[in-house]
Amino acid sequence: MSLQNRLLIVLSLLATLAGCSGEKGGDDTASSGQVVNLYSARHYDSDAQIYDAFTRDTGIRVRRIEAPADQLIARMKAEGAQSPADVLIIADAGSMAIAADAGLLQATPDAGLESRVAANLRDPQDRWYAVSRRARVVAYDAAKVRPEEVATYDQLASPRFRGKLCVRSSDNPYNLSLLSALIERWGADRARAWAKGVVANMARPPQGGDIDQIRAVGAGQCEVAITNSYYYLRIAGSPAAQDKALVGRVLLAWPSLDGRGAHENVSGAGVAAHAPNRANAVRFLNYLLEARAQGIFASATNEFPVVAGTPMPDRVARYAAMPVDPIPVGAYGARQAEAQRLFEEAGWR
Ligand code: FE
């Protein structure tokens, strides 16, 4: 074993201890002794609602470790067959595909799962399934921008928005998968030109997360911002007076990719290749696609459900059926390295 791998395992163990002490989900008093170990790159506190409900309904305790996708993937590689991971969950289809192609996930063919998740939102080899959907769209200053000026992704790169666009850094998986989709649809040359146009339009160097970009539009620092749909909807669902005022001034546009609809991404989940608690992992995966969990994704994180017929708050329902590019989302994985390169060439930090 290389020194680097040894180091990764030590770091992993340290992170495990840290992860356990900060554990929010699960019920330590569950008497069955059953457990499912979750490696999650989702970063939403409300996920504890799903894990707690799972434990209540099944008696299976959820132990979770949270870290960015690239760290979890490196960690599972280093742990190899000794990995305690049962389920990997990542809020990015490209990263799920990369994990699957690295041999970190096992196929879980299941007629129930396949029937609930559209074919373009799951791995063709059944190694992961989408559990929630989101679109990467645009928040805009309603006083300065007309909706028809943000109807396509091309327009974000046009001189109309020179110095007026806010967006986060290029190493973020949401941006990597967006550019991966553009490469897939447009080819590398046009995707690179788009990234250059966006860089030319930046109001400031990339900083912060998507919520920060939306707030920057509200503060007049930029006219348009690229954001995942649920961050806008989270603000829209906030009872705070300043948030209500913000969504009155800053609206959500739904750009279309060559007339197909908005760029869609998903949170995906799959059973780890060496899952020590495989049966519990499969049960957990199924649970994420059952009505209760699907409803929590919609009500608590403002994501769009994967399963049709899930009840959701009005603010989420308003966008849930909006058109999205029907591309197989796993295709983003194979393009992410190229997307990273194009971002560097474009000077997108
Ligand atoms: Fe997010």
Residues whose N, C-alpha, C, O or C-beta is under 5 A from the ligand:
A	BS01	FE	none
